Amino acid sequence: MTNKERGILIVLSGPSGVGKGTVCKALRRYAPDLVYSVSATTRAPREGEQEGVNYFFRSRDQFQRLIQQNEMLEWAEYVGNFYGTPRKFVEDTLNAGKDVILEIEVQGAMKVKQTFPEAVFIFLLPPSMDELKSRIVGRGTDSQEAIRSRMTVAADEISLIEYYDYAIVNDRVELACSRIQSIIVAEHCRKERVVSKIKHWMAEVK
Amino acid sequence: MTNKERGILIVLSGPSGVGKGTVCKALRRYAPDLVYSVSATTRAPREGEQEGVNYFFRSRDQFQRLIQQNEMLEWAEYVGNFYGTPRKFVEDTLNAGKDVILEIEVQGAMKVKQTFPEAVFIFLLPPSMDELKSRIVGRGTDSQEAIRSRMTVAADEISLIEYYDYAIVNDRVELACSRIQSIIVAEHCRKERVVSKIKHWMAEVK
């Protein structure tokens, strides 16, 4: 009954400290069919890292060419290396009918919004600002000054929630995962998607 | 952490014969928290029918006053009696934080779209037009001519799918139910809803 349906790109973002990584890790267990976007980087592979699994390892020249050819959904420079999301891996996976999830910082997500507007944007929120602060403090790696500065950045990031489609309060990881899964199911039920899947018999209707 | 969140009105519709009633009946088992909209009617109560449970029983005068006061989300006359969806029951239930489901014919849903545009509209589709035909034929109550006419009506109704938010192919009742439940969860995660729930601490953020 179906034409092969294209997958959906899910962008999961939120302020640093909110628990994006933990939620994504749990999702791997709960939603094994979701494909995780693989980043490209110019840094050298570490022991055991595999090309196309952990990263796509590229030279600076290759990376810059990908940027120029609009082949990066987003990218940034971090401690002297480039990191980014190659469009080709995402497109190929979606065309194979699989959903892709991209876990990414808020700034990166804003770039994906421009380069891939048809993605579904989910913002992960802390239960409260106090809770976010204790999560950041709890990591134990930051000075008082650094914590204050991270909280200011988090507040700025949260104000960008208006550009997102969905928001999930990360109070319980399992609940956040099941909400993400519901969002994916619901997005597949959007009228436009279903109608394009059934056009072969909708055509008979009129 | 929450302001009390308002419920969502879910309008489930689709051509006659598609299985709306069967899906709704199954939903009562799978989603016991959903509240089913209670219709108003001018017909006399039958043995065992209870006011406010099976129907709101109203006189013709009362019913017409409700129409004039815009207190009916939709209504129609059928075999000399009025039937309709009273706004008050829906509003009161939503304000109590509960989701309401309204199972209704396509024409009625189009009226609800005008009187209650913030509802979420789900269109139930048959797996194919052939399958719809065999479901109608299977009921065994219609002449050849009546079947042809019902298929024409169904085709017209299906063309109204463009006014809906979601579409679900009713190939398996359990799957249709779980998709409806996912849609409800996802709608509660829409950014606008979540932001309005957390505005008390979003205000601190800036």
Interface residues (C-beta under 8 A of the other chain):
Chain A: M1 I122 F123 L125 P127 S128 M129 A155 I158 S159 I161 E162 Y164 D165 Y166 A167 I168 V169 D171 S178 R179 Q181 S182 I183 V185 A186 E187 C189 R190 K191 V194 V195 I198 W201 M202 E204 V205 K206
Chain B: M1 I122 F123 L125 P127 S128 M129 A155 I158 S159 I161 E162 Y164 D165 Y166 A167 I168 V169 D171 S178 R179 Q181 S182 I183 V185 A186 E187 C189 R190 K191 V194 V195 I198 W201 M202 E204 V205 K206
